[in-house]
Amino acid sequence: MRRLITTLPLILLALTAGGTAQALEFRSVGASPVIMYDAPGAKGAKLYVAPRGMPVEVVFTSGAWSKVRDMAGDMSWVESKDLITRRSLVVRVANAKVRAAADDASALVFSADKHVLLEMAEPVSAGWVKVKHKDGQIGFVKINEVWGL
């Protein structure tokens, strides 16, 4: 019994660590805006319309439906076919500085206001991510200034 008591915390720690170690799966709403539902199915209540390109975190998939979390932390359901793998990010700070290189001393390419949508151009590297604005400007932004990674 004593052995069980001493190993139980280790088992619980392993289970907890296993749950947090899972990679997050982010997707984006496809080319058209989509309806977000409170349940998996078109009979569910319509919550809101998500704009094209909006990033979401896929929490669970059941058949043709995915349960997703948005930037505000709200959960909803969407048809999986309406999500694409191309990654979009949304600015979550008042004024994100997008720089020419992944360095605070690098030249400022542009600033992006809160809620501006950016396309992820390259994977995260050393706390920065390369992004592209819809007008074609490309630069690096700190990962803590965007959501969708």
Secondary structure, 3 states (H helix, E strand, C coil): CHHHHHHHHHHHHHHHHHHHCCCCEEEEECCCCEEEECCCCCCCCEEEEECCCCEEEEEEEECCEEEEECCCCCEEEEEHHHEECCCEEEECCCEEEEECCCCCCCCEEEEEECCCEEEECCCCECCEEEEECCCCCEEEEEHHHEECC
